[in-house]
Amino acid sequence: MTLHLPTLLTVCVAALATSAGVMTFYAATQRTYRGFGAWVAAQWLLALGCLLQLFRDSEPELLPLANLLLLQWPITVLAGMRRFSARQPGRIPAVADWLLLALAWLVWLATWAAGGSLAARVIAFAGGAALLHLYGAVTLWHMAESRHSAAMKLLIALEASAALLQLTRVGAALAGPVDGPGEQLLLASGLVVLVSSLVMVYLALMLTAERSEANLHEVHRQLRFLADIDVLTHVPNRRHFHELAARTLADGARPPCALMMFDVDHFKRINDLLGHASGDEALRQVGRCLRDSLRAPTSPGAWAATNRRAAAGHRPRRRDERRRAHRRAARRPPVAPGIAPLSLSFGIVQLHEGESLAEALRRADRALYEAKRQGRSRAVTAFGIEDEPVFGESSLGLSGF
């Protein structure tokens, strides 16, 4: 069956107007992102270009504008993608897109104004269209989002296919008369325009859905962080600490497993003398030191509202590793040297076979209390059971930072 060009153009206008209308309605009723408006504009402009093509015989002065509107589609779509991916700018500046469009149109316009043959005009237009589609495909390919977006990859394939078809039209025009095979390629080109317009609706909605899903995952990650992590010290809060410690034990950890609990000595004094801002800075320094000093699979955690800190791990550090951690902490800027020196008191226990985390925490709390009773700024190890603890010899704690 042979397609009639005016009929095909009418179908293209109807399909493009319908797709543009669907996208316009979606943009008016749903949340969209930057760049969606450019995709809608590309559809409307393409529909207008096909509409003007219907009058090219009766109103030949409309042909330059009609061809410009047909050529703009890959560049306007690319402009939308640049805005959509504004956080990941491309290597080529956006102004180059429009300069290339102007160049392609001016080459065709010069050929048409000079009274060139139909073959020459077809070569000028199809060659320019192929260049623009290929440029759009390459530019999109170099955008970082193309590595993980299925919609971007499909759009690149669409641009490359359109470029290949236009190059085929150029080859046919160079090989023989435009009538006959050349006319069929022109019809095929119209079909590609029609298919591209319909696919673009799907791609625009798919890109929007991908962005919405990515934003949803990011919001979920942030909410999870806020639910699990103490915002001030950036260590796990009490609930998340219990989860991490229970997971560590469930993954096969067996005694000797150590649990260490410590407090900032005289923390109320820091707040009273220097204000809560200095108290917050003291907690930030302790949290930073804790994160820098502990090694996997150790699980640090913010334990209670009284600023108690806890850390659970498979085994205690060796003495030389503790010294290095203390030296790193000592290089932190002091909160208030000579006024409220920052020191820590530790309570350390070794988990017994079959002992629950809650029971070990209570024993560590008893050891911490003993460290405070002995004068603070020291570490005390508790042995035995909770009701009859035996405290080991205390050692100097972490202080002077």
ABEGO torsion letter per residue (X at the ends): XBBBAAAAAAAAAAAAAAAAAAAAAAAAABBBBBGAAAAAAAAAAAAAAAAAAAAAAABAAAAAAAAAAAAAAAAAAAAAAAAAAAABBBABBAAAAAAAAAAAAAAAAAAAAAGBBAAAAAAAAAAAAAAAAAAAAAAAAABAAAAABAAAAAAAAAAAAAAAAAAAAAAAAAABBABEAAAAAAAAAAAAAAAAAAAAAAAAAAAAAAAAAAAAAAAAAAAAAAAABBAAAGBBBAAAAAAAAAAAAAAGBBOBBBBBBBBBBGAAAAAAAAEAAAAAAAAAAAAAAAAAABBOABBBBBABAAGBBBBBBABBBBAAAAAAAAAAAAABBBABBGABBBBBBBBBBBBBBGBBAAAAAAAAAAAAAAAAAAGEGBBBBBBEBAABBBBBBBBBBBBGX
